[in-house]
Amino acid sequence: MTTVSSPKTDVQIIAAGLDFPEGPIALADGSVLVTEIAAGTLARVSPDGSVERMAHLGGGPNGAAIGPDGAVYVCNNGGSFSFHRRDGLLVFGLVAPPAYEGGHIDRVDLATGEVTTLYRACGDRPLRGPNDLVFDAIGGFWFTDHGIRTDRSSDRTGVFYAQPDGSSISEMIFPLDSPNGIALSPDGRRLYVAETQVGRIWYWDLDGPGKIAANADGEFHPGRLLYGAPGYALFDSMAVDGDGWVCQATLIEGGITQISPDGQTVETLPLSDPMITNLCFGGPDHRTAFITCSGTGHLVAVDWPRPGGRLAFPQTVTA
């Protein structure tokens, strides 16, 4: 395996004063939607840096994506993290606070700001802390449940596949340790998932939409290991660029860890905020990465060295 640092990249601050931003979505009009976990809101950042709160969801809106109907679908962790200031940064605590309300999947109508809750459980199992999601080409979506933590326990959770009309939800992968970021390869045939606390990225080959091929990595884990962080790095959300590289938002070390599709080459883009939580691709040529720097409350933009990944639905949507 080869690990290199990315060339020095100019970082442009697009917006400041966001309340632990996550879930960025680049829109066709040049604006970027972000969730604000600590404030419970969905916000729109205009190209001039102005911020408009589009909807109040409550709880802890986390990963977000545009669905086939043009609405925004949000993984809401139910307020499973506490927040406090440290050395000028907003940082999260892993232990669920008393106000935790249980996790859910929400739909936001961008035209009206109306919020509808689609799922609070899968069968008889309540959702604990839904974290991130990705739509496939036919309009179904995969999402992770990060679970919650107490002083002495931690959930075992997994990955789900659901329909955006609220009609169907199935647990597809179990168990995982704090599953977080989730993404599809450009051809839609591989599903990637990051585990936060252990700093690992796994993948599953797909037989079709919502169908996982049998591809366990030995007898101890249901997937195949793409990459494991060698140091103390926590993996948050992710995106896949146009060349199929997994672009992993990395906490503590603070930056974007980039892993080639074969797992043999790793590039790092260090950033000054230790709370780098997510990224998306957009811009006129789709080679701009918009990155949420949650500790400082910044949304930043950098030029990406490869073509940006294109998701199933957001390119035609405006807020």
GULOGU-307070 format. One record per atom (N, C-alpha, C): x, y, z negated; residue in one letter. Coordinates in steps of 0.001 Angstrom, whole numbers, padded with zeros to 6 digits, always signed. Layout:
<lumbas>
XYZA;...
</lumbas>
This chain:
<lumbas>
+000840-001191+000000M;+000000+000000+000000M;+000873+001238+000000M;+000501+002230+000800T;+001223+003484+000890T;+000382+004602+000297T;+000977+005371-000614T;+000281+006492-001223T;+001043+007768-000932T;+000358+008773-000391V;+000981+010049-000064V;+000069+011166-000514V;+000660+012352-000732S;-000125+013537-001028S;-000507+014220+000268S;-001733+014738+000333S;-002163+015470+001511S;-001367+016760+001635S;-001174+017256+002872P;-000507+018546+003045P;-001250+019634+002277P;-000520+020681+001903K;-001141+021786+001158K;-002337+022311+001937K;-003459+022421+001255T;-004702+022829+001878T;-005222+024087+001208T;-005618+025063+002028D;-006233+026263+001480D;-007629+025922+000956D;-007909+026364-000251V;-009196+026106-000890V;-009968+027407-000955V;-011148+027432-000351Q;-011991+028620-000350Q;-013131+028428-001335Q;-013259+029330-002288I;-014372+029278-003234I;-015601+029868-002550I;-016628+029032-002366I;-017865+029468-001722I;-018814+030093-002739I;-018906+029490-003912A;-019809+029996-004951A;-019226+029703-006319A;-019558+030549-007273A;-019137+030374-008663A;-020366+030489-009562A;-020190+030125-010840G;-021268+030254-011800G;-022303+029159-011744G;-022015+028062-011040L;-022932+026925-010999L;-022805+026111-012281L;-023892+025456-012667D;-023974+024802-013969D;-023729+023298-013822D;-022467+022929-013720F;-021991+021566-013469F;-022607+021029-012170F;-022165+021585-011012P;-022729+021190-009723P;-022351+019775-009327P;-023253+019162-008584E;-023068+017812-008037E;-023907+017718-006764E;-023936+016543-006147G;-024840+016241-005052G;-024851+017210-003889G;-023694+017660-003343P;-023737+018646-002262P;-024322+018067-000973P;-025099+018898-000264I;-025678+018542+001032I;-025464+019729+001959I;-024678+019550+003026A;-024456+020614+003996A;-025625+020656+004970A;-026238+021829+005120L;-027405+021997+005978L;-027025+022646+007304L;-027936+022543+008252A;-027663+023006+009606A;-027496+024518+009688A;-028063+025270+008743D;-027959+026724+008785D;-026703+027256+008101D;-025800+026359+007688G;-024553+026767+007047G;-024619+026829+005542G;-025796+026689+004973S;-025917+026677+003525S;-025649+025274+002978S;-025461+025185+001680V;-025190+023910+001014V;-026106+023796-000193V;-026833+022687-000269L;-027609+022395-001464L;-026718+021710-002493L;-026921+022032-003756V;-026243+021318-004841V;-027239+021108-005978V;-027072+020018-006691T;-027764+019876-007963T;-026915+020533-009046T;-027556+020953-010105E;-026850+021453-011290E;-027274+020558-012455E;-026397+019642-012825I;-026775+018629-013807I;-027124+019270-015148I;-026298+020199-015591A;-026496+020775-016916A;-027710+021689-016988A;-028174+022214-015841A;-029326+023112-015829A;-030604+022435-015381A;-030492+021240-014797G;-031672+020521-014337G;-032282+021091-013070G;-031463+021693-012195T;-031998+022374-011031T;-031400+021858-009728T;-032103+022190-008625L;-031581+022055-007269L;-031402+023462-006739L;-030190+023794-006274A;-029868+025149-005846A;-029390+025148-004398A;-029592+026273-003743R;-029102+026492-002380R;-028026+027558-002420R;-026841+027235-001895V;-025738+028181-001802V;-025656+028667-000359V;-025855+029953-000137S;-025767+030535+001196S;-024308+030714+001598S;-024037+030867+002897P;-022644+031070+003337P;-021976+032278+002691P;-022769+033286+002257D;-022177+034448+001597D;-021942+034236+000111D;-022251+033032-000394G;-022007+032710-001784G;-023165+032971-002718G;-024232+033550-002234S;-025390+033770-003092S;-026073+032441-003402S;-026688+032372-004575V;-027278+031126-005067V;-028762+031341-005331V;-029579+030448-004784E;-031023+030467-005009E;-031446+029138-005612E;-032106+029169-006763R;-032620+027948-007372R;-033904+027543-006651R;-033867+026369-006010M;-034981+025908-005188M;-036037+025164-005999M;-035600+024444-007035A;-036537+023631-007813A;-035932+023339-009172A;-036815+023190-010163H;-036388+022737-011493H;-036886+021312-011687H;-035939+020380-011878L;-036277+018969-012026L;-036230+018518-013478L;-035484+019220-014320G;-035286+018754-015682G;-034382+017539-015715G;-034188+016994-016914G;-033338+015815-017047G;-031913+016103-016642G;-031406+015334-015678G;-030050+015525-015193G;-029945+015187-013720G;-030378+016087-012814P;-030286+015804-011381P;-028838+015648-010950P;-028542+014552-010285N;-027169+014159-010005N;-026967+014068-008484N;-026764+012866-007945G;-026595+012725-006508G;-027870+013070-005758G;-027715+013596-004531A;-028871+014012-003741A;-028610+013737-002270A;-029692+013566-001505A;-029581+013325-000072A;-030885+013709+000605A;-030789+014113+001883I;-031977+014391+002688I;-032527+013068+003210I;-033841+012901+003081G;-034486+011704+003580G;-035058+011898+004972G;-035682+010863+005514P;-036200+010931+006881P;-037329+011926+007070P;-037981+012351+005987D;-039067+013321+006072D;-038600+014753+005841D;-037284+014955+005681G;-036746+016286+005450G;-036758+016728+004009G;-037296+015923+003109A;-037276+016243+001685A;-035921+015844+001092A;-035631+016374-000088V;-034413+016022-000815V;-034754+014972-001856V;-034009+013893-001844Y;-034188+012814-002813Y;-033035+012884-003813Y;-033372+012793-005093V;-032415+013070-006157V;-032385+011922-007154V;-031179+011479-007470C;-030975+010568-008598C;-030944+011413-009873C;-031909+011208-010751N;-031986+011976-011990N;-031600+011073-013146N;-030502+011419-013825N;-030015+010560-014910N;-030785+010740-016211N;-031803+011594-016180G;-032646+011749-017362G;-032032+012535-018500G;-030941+013248-018203G;-030262+013983-019267G;-029367+013088-020104G;-028680+012163-019447S;-027891+011164-020182S;-026515+011659-020611S;-026141+012879-020206F;-024865+013447-020616F;-025094+014691-021460F;-024216+014877-022439S;-024167+016145-023161S;-023064+016998-022537S;-023100+018304-022771F;-022114+019206-022183F;-021594+020166-023240F;-020319+020509-023113H;-019735+021485-024009H;-018560+022169-023315H;-018178+023329-023818R;-017071+024085-023265R;-015758+023683-023926R;-014734+023558-023082R;-013393+023263-023603R;-012366+023943-022699R;-011586+024816-023277D;-010535+025523-022528D;-011083+026186-021272D;-012259+026780-021393G;-012844+027492-020279G;-013566+026633-019261G;-013623+025319-019480L;-014285+024403-018563L;-015541+023827-019207L;-016538+023543-018384L;-017702+022799-018848L;-017427+021318-018632L;-017424+020543-019696V;-017123+019118-019605V;-018281+018326-020202V;-018372+017061-019775F;-019488+016235-020225F;-019045+015270-021315F;-019995+014896-022153G;-019788+013834-023126G;-020494+012582-022660G;-019900+011427-022882L;-020443+010179-022349L;-021622+009644-023153L;-021745+010030-024405V;-022819+009505-025242V;-024117+010245-024948V;-025191+009488-024673A;-026476+010089-024342A;-026994+010911-025522A;-027420+012148-025280P;-027926+012997-026372P;-029351+012629-026754P;-029861+013155-027879P;-031231+012825-028309P;-032298+013198-027287P;-032028+014189-026435A;-033028+014638-025462A;-033113+013729-024236A;-032284+012706-024159Y;-032325+011793-023011Y;-033738+011240-022827Y;-034259+011293-021571E;-035654+010969-021313E;-035850+009725-020464E;-034776+009042-020096G;-034899+007919-019171G;-034689+008380-017748G;-034097+007504-016918G;-033739+007895-015569G;-034883+007754-014580G;-034762+008466-013440H;-035793+008377-012406H;-035253+008860-011066H;-035980+008534-010005I;-035701+009020-008666I;-036758+010054-008315I;-036307+011256-007919D;-037214+012357-007623D;-037170+012738-006145D;-038269+013306-005675R;-038360+013877-004329R;-038682+015354-004464R;-037938+016194-003733V;-038154+017637-003775V;-038560+018117-002387V;-039710+018775-002304D;-040151+019416-001077D;-039453+020770-000976D;-038580+020939+000023L;-037804+022170+000119L;-038682+023387+000419L;-039796+023184+001080A;-040659+024313+001432A;-041375+024880+000223A;-041739+024024-000725T;-042547+024460-001869T;-041837+024362-003210T;-040760+023582-003278G;-040100+023332-004553G;-040800+022291-005401G;-041855+021667-004870E;-042591+020666-005633E;-041729+019431-005872E;-041748+018926-007107V;-040977+017748-007494V;-041934+016596-007771V;-041668+015460-007132T;-042456+014248-007349T;-041523+013143-007811T;-041895+012442-008863T;-041099+011311-009328T;-041587+010040-008642T;-040661+009342-007979L;-040993+008140-007211L;-040817+006856-008008L;-039732+006755-008751Y;-039420+005516-009467Y;-038880+005845-010853Y;-039364+005125-011842R;-038803+005156-013193R;-038330+003777-013637R;-038657+002761-012855A;-038304+001395-013230A;-038197+000554-011973A;-037543-000580-012117C;-037530-001623-011091C;-038151-002854-011740C;-039389-003142-011380G;-040104-004190-012086G;-040303-003788-013530G;-039888-004669-014461D;-040052-004358-015880D;-038789-003760-016496D;-037801-003395-015655R;-036558-002817-016163R;-036539-001312-015897R;-036551-000492-016938P;-036478+000959-016737P;-035149+001353-016088P;-035201+002369-015242L;-033962+002960-014738L;-033309+003727-015879L;-032006+003593-015991R;-031298+004178-017128R;-030647+005525-016777R;-029780+005529-015790G;-029117+006770-015401G;-028788+006784-013924G;-029804+006834-013033P;-029514+006890-011597P;-028511+007990-011286P;-027556+007680-010415N;-026414+008580-010263N;-026211+009106-008851N;-026201+008236-007851D;-025919+008679-006493D;-026672+007796-005505D;-026905+008319-004296L;-027683+007584-003308L;-027208+007887-001905L;-027551+006970-000983V;-027243+007162+000433V;-028345+006512+001258V;-028807+007219+002297F;-029823+006692+003199F;-029167+005931+004346F;-029828+004849+004773D;-029378+004165+005979D;-030158+004681+007183D;-029844+004166+008359A;-030380+004712+009599A;-031882+004535+009747A;-032473+003556+009043I;-033912+003344+009191I;-034713+004030+008089I;-034024+004714+007163G;-034734+005506+006162G;-034862+004902+004791G;-034344+003700+004553G;-034249+003184+003193G;-033027+003767+002509G;-032984+003696+001177F;-031807+004243+000505F;-031290+003307-000584F;-029966+003293-000670W;-029237+002603-001724W;-028945+003603-002827W;-029023+003159-004099F;-028614+004051-005172F;-028005+003269-006333F;-027159+003955-007056T;-026507+003386-008230T;-027230+003823-009496T;-027179+002972-010508D;-027627+003330-011852D;-026400+003253-012759D;-025944+004415-013189H;-024716+004497-013983H;-024901+003957-015391H;-026158+003888-015837G;-026420+003448-017202G;-026158+004566-018196G;-026353+004258-019479I;-026053+005216-020544I;-025141+004561-021573I;-024547+005419-022393R;-023645+004971-023431R;-024080+005512-024772R;-023889+004706-025806T;-024059+005161-027178T;-022694+005067-027854T;-022658+005327-029143D;-021374+005269-029846D;-020734+003888-029760D;-021565+002827-029684R;-021037+001464-029787R;-021473+000538-028664R;-022122+001057-027643S;-022594+000172-026584S;-022581+000887-025240S;-022601+000075-024180S;-022616+000598-022829S;-023469-000323-021971S;-024345+000258-021147D;-025222-000542-020298D;-024448-001329-019248D;-025008-002469-018879R;-024610-003162-017654R;-025690-002843-016629R;-025292-002287-015514T;-026257-001837-014528T;-025810-002269-013142T;-026423-001678-012094G;-026107-002152-010763G;-026533-001194-009677G;-026850-001778-008514V;-027185-001033-007307V;-028568-001480-006823V;-029362-000512-006352F;-030735-000765-005930F;-030931-000327-004481F;-031972-000894-003849Y;-032392-000462-002523Y;-033879-000142-002605Y;-034271+001036-002076A;-035651+001494-002242A;-036138+002205-000982A;-037447+002356-000902Q;-038086+003082+000191Q;-038498+004472-000299Q;-038417+005479+000579P;-038677+006854+000140P;-040143+007188-000109P;-041052+006287+000241D;-042465+006556-000032D;-042927+005995-001369D;-041984+005462-002154G;-042329+004930-003470G;-042911+003538-003461G;-042860+002854-002313S;-043554+001569-002172S;-042722+000356-002553S;-041401+000489-002622S;-040579-000708-002814S;-039239-000348-003429S;-038832-001107-004442I;-037518-000954-005062I;-037045-002337-005489I;-035768-002646-005212S;-035200-003952-005558S;-033784-003765-006094S;-033457-004509-007134E;-032078-004555-007610E;-031310-005504-006712E;-030213-005004-006109M;-029482-005772-005104M;-028129-006270-005588M;-027497-005544-006504I;-026165-005906-006999I;-026157-005764-008513I;-025705-006804-009209F;-025618-006782-010669F;-024647-007880-011094F;-023802-007662-012109P;-023626-006431-012871P;-022443-005621-012360P;-022444-004330-012691L;-021316-003447-012441L;-021061-002619-013690L;-019851-002073-013781D;-019469-001248-014917D;-019518+000220-014499D;-020505+000935-014965S;-020693+002364-014684S;-020640+002687-013192S;-021490+002039-012371P;-021495+002362-010939P;-021901+003809-010705P;-021220+004443-009762N;-021391+005887-009579N;-021529+006209-008092N;-020434+006603-007426G;-020505+006967-006022G;-020910+005798-005146G;-021664+006108-004068I;-022115+005076-003140I;-022147+005681-001742I;-021730+004905-000745A;-021672+005414+000626A;-021675+004244+001594A;-022011+004550+002848L;-021992+003571+003928L;-020865+003904+004900L;-020311+002875+005527S;-019337+003083+006586S;-020012+003741+007775S;-019243+004350+008700P;-019866+005032+009841P;-020785+004148+010672P;-020494+002845+010776D;-021361+001955+011549D;-022493+001368+010717D;-022561+001726+009419G;-023624+001245+008556G;-023519-000207+008156G;-022392-000842+008405R;-022262-002275+008150R;-021510-002597+006865R;-021053-001575+006159R;-020350-001802+004893R;-020852-000804+003867R;-021104-001300+002652L;-021558-000481+001533L;-020429-000370+000515L;-020088+000868+000151Y;-019053+001133-000846Y;-019678+001603-002148Y;-019100+001182-003270V;-019551+001626-004592V;-018334+001846-005481V;-018327+002956-006203A;-017262+003241-007170A;-017748+002947-008578A;-016880+002356-009373E;-017117+002182-010810E;-016292+003234-011550E;-016963+004060-012326T;-016292+005207-012935T;-015217+004811-013930T;-015617+004119-014982Q;-014728+003946-016125Q;-013502+003099-015816Q;-013613+002186-014873V;-012473+001317-014556V;-011717+001794-013329V;-012198+002839-012657G;-011481+003412-011526G;-011312+002461-010357G;-012405+001780-009981R;-012318+000828-008867R;-013367+001140-007821R;-013045+000812-006567I;-013977+000939-005450I;-014159-000434-004832I;-015424-000860-004744W;-015776-002163-004194W;-016552-001971-002896W;-016609-003034-002087Y;-017457-002958-000902Y;-018163-004278-000662Y;-019283-004155+000059W;-020093-005297+000459W;-020390-005179+001949W;-020229-006234+002695D;-020679-006254+004083D;-022190-006424+004095D;-022841-005796+005071L;-024295-005841+005173L;-024715-006643+006397L;-025780-007409+006242D;-026371-008161+007354D;-027455-007367+008070D;-027762-006182+007570G;-028808-005330+008116G;-029254-004383+007037G;-030192-003489+007332P;-030671-002546+006323P;-031195-003264+005076P;-030627-002929+003938G;-031069-003518+002680G;-030695-004969+002490G;-029774-005493+003325K;-029414-006910+003258K;-027905-007060+003067K;-027520-007665+001946I;-026110-007856+001623I;-025658-009235+002068I;-024536-009279+002781A;-023959-010557+003177A;-023288-011200+001970A;-023129-012492+002012A;-022436-013219+000942A;-020939-012984+001090A;-020373-012180+000198N;-018950-011840+000340N;-018304-011524-001001N;-018482-012393-001972A;-017918-012158-003302A;-016401-012212-003275A;-015784-011380-004114D;-014333-011348-004271D;-013967-012291-005421D;-013920-013584-005112G;-013683-014574-006159G;-014946-014821-006955G;-014819-015508-008085E;-015998-015893-008867E;-016383-014875-009924E;-015572-013816-010100F;-015813-012904-011214F;-016472-011589-010822F;-016690-011347-009555H;-017301-010082-009143H;-018057-010303-007845H;-019229-009645-007677P;-020039-009911-006492P;-019530-009266-005208P;-018587-008319-005298G;-018105-007629-004112G;-016635-007888-003852G;-016074-007085-002935R;-014656-007162-002608R;-013990-005855-002996R;-012813-005959-003578L;-012105-004790-004066L;-011390-004078-002919L;-011717-002785-002737L;-010996-001966-001772L;-009797-001298-002421L;-009994-000764-003654Y;-008934+000020-004279Y;-009177+000126-005765Y;-008089+000056-006540G;-008123+000298-007974G;-007108+001358-008337G;-007529+002368-009078A;-006637+003464-009440A;-005528+002963-010355A;-004264+003345-010093P;-003156+002856-010917P;-003010+003592-012241P;-003522+004807-012342G;-003375+005581-013570G;-004715+005849-014222G;-004742+006893-015051Y;-005983+007236-015744Y;-006789+008175-014854Y;-007632+007601-014036A;-008503+008368-013155A;-009896+007771-013242A;-010886+008627-013377L;-012279+008188-013388L;-012901+008541-012038L;-013605+007594-011447F;-014177+007806-010121F;-015635+008255-010234F;-015936+009353-009573D;-017292+009899-009572D;-017945+009564-008231D;-018559+010537-007569S;-019247+010270-006314S;-018264+010241-005144S;-018765+009880-003965M;-017881+009693-002814M;-018587+010077-001527M;-017796+010202-000471A;-018296+010325+000902A;-017352+009526+001784A;-017824+009129+002955V;-016987+008453+003935V;-016852+009372+005136V;-015605+009624+005584D;-015433+010537+006711D;-015626+009811+008041D;-015474+010541+009141G;-015786+009990+010447G;-014866+008890+010903G;-013674+008802+010320D;-012736+007721+010631D;-012878+006545+009677D;-013868+006601+008797G;-014131+005489+007890G;-013348+005506+006599G;-012604+006590+006326W;-011875+006676+005064W;-012849+006970+003930W;-012687+006274+002816V;-013472+006544+001617V;-012831+007718+000888V;-013609+008774+000704C;-013136+010007+000084C;-013768+010096-001300C;-012963+009808-002301Q;-013461+009571-003649Q;-013196+010760-004556Q;-014265+011399-005046A;-014101+012460-006036A;-013541+011855-007322A;-012481+012480-007825T;-011714+011880-008917T;-011645+012816-010108T;-012117+012311-011255L;-012094+013067-012498L;-010762+012868-013210L;-010481+013722-014144I;-009284+013744-014983I;-008072+014170-014154I;-007668+013374-013163E;-006570+013787-012289E;-006980+014987-011450E;-008264+015110-011141G;-008791+016288-010475G;-008428+016390-009010G;-009235+015791-008132G;-008965+015881-006706G;-009804+014897-005923G;-009430+014703-004666I;-010078+013734-003796I;-009067+012652-003441I;-009371+011416-003821T;-008557+010256-003458T;-009140+009674-002176T;-008294+009522-001159Q;-008747+009062+000151Q;-008131+007703+000453Q;-008980+006727+000757I;-008524+005353+000971I;-008907+004927+002375I;-007948+004410+003133S;-008209+003942+004489S;-009147+002742+004451S;-009853+002456+005555P;-010830+001360+005546P;-010239-000001+005201P;-008933-000203+005479D;-008310-001483+005130D;-007731-001474+003723D;-007839-000344+003021G;-007349-000250+001655G;-005846-000156+001519G;-005114+000007+002620Q;-003657-000041+002579Q;-002991+001323+002496Q;-003710+002391+002798T;-003134+003729+002745T;-004011+004610+001874T;-003364+005341+000979V;-004075+006225+000058V;-003459+007616+000162V;-004305+008609+000343E;-003873+009995+000340E;-004587+010719-000798E;-003915+011673-001397T;-004513+012421-002500T;-004547+013897-002171T;-005658+014524-002490L;-005798+015969-002371L;-006017+016512-003779L;-004956+017005-004432P;-005120+017518-005793P;-005835+018864-005790P;-006688+019064-006800L;-007401+020322-006990L;-007239+020746-008441L;-007462+022033-008704S;-007115+022565-010025S;-008138+022246-011105S;-009326+021780-010725D;-010370+021459-011685D;-010318+019958-011996D;-010268+019553-013271P;-010248+018121-013584P;-011604+017442-013429P;-012661+018222-013193M;-014014+017676-013071M;-014481+017751-011610M;-013793+017064-010705I;-014191+017009-009306I;-015199+015867-009166I;-016450+016219-008806T;-017524+015243-008924T;-018060+014710-007598T;-017949+015483-006486N;-018587+015022-005256N;-018113+015866-004085N;-018443+015416-002869L;-018130+016177-001660L;-019070+015760-000549L;-019177+016643+000453C;-019914+016331+001670C;-019214+017030+002825C;-019620+016715+004044F;-018998+017299+005224F;-020006+018134+005989F;-019517+019233+006553G;-020370+020114+007335G;-019532+021115+008089G;-020116+022283+008345G;-019431+023309+009121G;-019700+023165+010606G;-019346+024177+011409P;-019647+024171+012841P;-019104+022966+013588P;-017901+022515+013239D;-017302+021354+013908D;-017323+020107+013030D;-018016+020198+011899H;-018154+019080+010953H;-016799+018605+010422H;-015865+019528+010274R;-014563+019190+009711R;-014281+020000+008457R;-015335+020454+007797T;-015196+021142+006524T;-015721+020247+005422T;-014924+020077+004368A;-015376+019342+003189A;-015821+020353+002136A;-017068+020229+001694F;-017583+021030+000591F;-017496+020185-000673F;-016813+020703-001685I;-016463+019923-002869I;-017014+020608-004113I;-017660+019823-004984T;-018164+020371-006242T;-017100+020252-007330T;-016691+021407-007820C;-015727+021501-008924C;-016539+021832-010166C;-016948+020812-010884S;-018002+020985-011877S;-017531+021640-013157S;-016284+021448-013533G;-015789+022069-014748G;-015783+023581-014663G;-015342+024112-013517T;-015296+025554-013315T;-016611+026103-012789T;-017515+025229-012314G;-018765+025685-011741G;-018628+026228-010338G;-017625+025767-009608H;-017371+026256-008262H;-017842+025255-007209H;-018289+025764-006073L;-018400+025006-004836L;-017306+025536-003936L;-016424+024645-003457V;-015306+025077-002630V;-015355+024385-001278V;-014612+024942-000325A;-014528+024370+001015A;-013067+024214+001400A;-012750+023100+002046V;-011412+022865+002583V;-011547+022295+003990V;-010557+022585+004836D;-010502+021963+006152D;-010091+020517+005987D;-010826+019604+006664W;-010553+018179+006503W;-009656+017685+007629W;-008677+016787+007331P;-007723+016354+008357P;-008297+015390+009382P;-009480+014860+009120R;-010127+013920+010044R;-011556+014398+010300R;-012224+013852+011293P;-013627+014238+011506P;-014454+013927+010268P;-015411+014786+009984G;-016278+014549+008834G;-017288+013460+009110G;-017693+012753+008068G;-018719+011738+008210G;-020077+012377+008440G;-020918+011711+009212R;-022268+012215+009497R;-023280+011275+008858R;-024129+011845+008016L;-025152+011064+007339L;-026369+010890+008242L;-027331+010144+007767A;-028442+009753+008636A;-029349+010916+009016A;-029603+011875+008095F;-030679+012825+008351F;-030392+014323+008168F;-029338+014782+007496P;-029317+016192+007115P;-029024+017192+008217P;-028530+016799+009375Q;-028035+017753+010336Q;-029106+018698+010880Q;-030354+018288+010897T;-031406+019109+011491T;-032219+019880+010464T;-031848+019796+009195V;-032651+020400+008137V;-032118+021788+007779V;-033020+022738+007553T;-032654+024024+006993T;-033478+024246+005739T;-032933+025033+004835A;-033647+025284+003576A;-034514+026535+003700A;
</lumbas>
